[in-house]
Amino acid sequence: MRNNFRAILTIITVLFCVAAHSGCAGDAARAASAVTGGDPHRGPAAIFRYGCGSCHTIKGISNARGLVGPPLTGLRNRTMVAGMLVNTAGNLSHWIEKPKSVNPHTAMPELGVTSQDATDIAAYLYSIN
């Protein structure tokens, strides 16, 4: 219960920071970096390298127009990740890195995403709206 409270508090804090600075991309990137520990500026390269755009539509990634998985723009505003995990930076990174450990039946493949790349991708996804 305590972990869920912390997760919800983290989400509220991120949303507050993002809402307070919604017009400033730099502020959103800094907030996303602070919450995830990743670098949102490295996220697009990792997204491209792992081919995330072949299944997902992602704002700011020119070749990310996939329709297999859900669009990832606005992910920071969602309550859940993959319909199974509370939307926290740790859960999002874990899902990106090892989706089959969360749901063995998911269509999302395990692509060998490193922990650092997963946190950078999460940071980028949290920085866009």
ZIKAPE-V330977 format. One record per backbone hydrogen bond with DSSP energy under -0.5 kcal/mol. CO is the residue of the C=O (numbers start at 1). NH is the residue of the N-H. E is the energy in kcal/mol with one decimal. If there is no record, write none. Layout:
CO,NH,E ; CO,NH,E
This chain:
1,5,-2.2 ; 2,6,-2.3 ; 3,7,-2.5 ; 4,8,-2.6 ; 5,9,-2.6 ; 6,10,-2.5 ; 7,11,-2.4 ; 8,12,-2.6 ; 9,13,-2.3 ; 10,14,-2.6 ; 11,15,-2.8 ; 12,16,-2.5 ; 13,17,-2.6 ; 14,18,-2.9 ; 15,19,-2.9 ; 16,20,-2.6 ; 17,21,-1.1 ; 19,22,-1.1 ; 21,24,-2.4 ; 23,25,-0.6 ; 24,28,-2.0 ; 25,29,-2.3 ; 26,30,-2.2 ; 27,31,-2.5 ; 28,32,-2.5 ; 29,33,-2.4 ; 30,34,-2.4 ; 31,35,-2.0 ; 32,36,-2.4 ; 33,37,-2.6 ; 38,40,-0.6 ; 39,42,-1.5 ; 39,43,-0.9 ; 40,44,-0.6 ; 42,46,-1.7 ; 43,47,-2.9 ; 44,48,-2.3 ; 45,49,-2.7 ; 46,50,-2.4 ; 47,51,-0.6 ; 47,52,-1.9 ; 48,51,-0.8 ; 51,54,-2.0 ; 52,55,-1.5 ; 52,56,-2.1 ; 53,65,-0.9 ; 53,66,-1.3 ; 55,69,-2.7 ; 56,58,-0.5 ; 56,66,-1.7 ; 57,72,-2.7 ; 57,73,-0.7 ; 58,61,-1.8 ; 60,62,-0.6 ; 61,64,-1.8 ; 63,65,-1.4 ; 64,58,-1.5 ; 72,75,-1.4 ; 74,77,-1.7 ; 75,78,-1.8 ; 79,87,-2.8 ; 81,84,-2.0 ; 81,85,-2.2 ; 85,81,-2.9 ; 86,88,-1.6 ; 88,92,-2.7 ; 89,93,-2.5 ; 90,94,-2.4 ; 91,95,-2.6 ; 92,96,-2.5 ; 93,97,-2.4 ; 94,98,-3.4 ; 98,101,-1.1 ; 98,102,-0.6 ; 99,102,-1.0 ; 99,103,-2.5 ; 103,106,-2.0 ; 109,111,-0.7 ; 114,118,-2.5 ; 115,119,-2.2 ; 116,120,-2.2 ; 117,121,-2.8 ; 118,122,-2.5 ; 119,123,-2.3 ; 120,124,-2.2 ; 121,125,-2.8 ; 122,126,-2.3 ; 123,127,-1.1 ; 124,127,-0.6 ; 124,128,-0.9 ; 125,76,-0.6
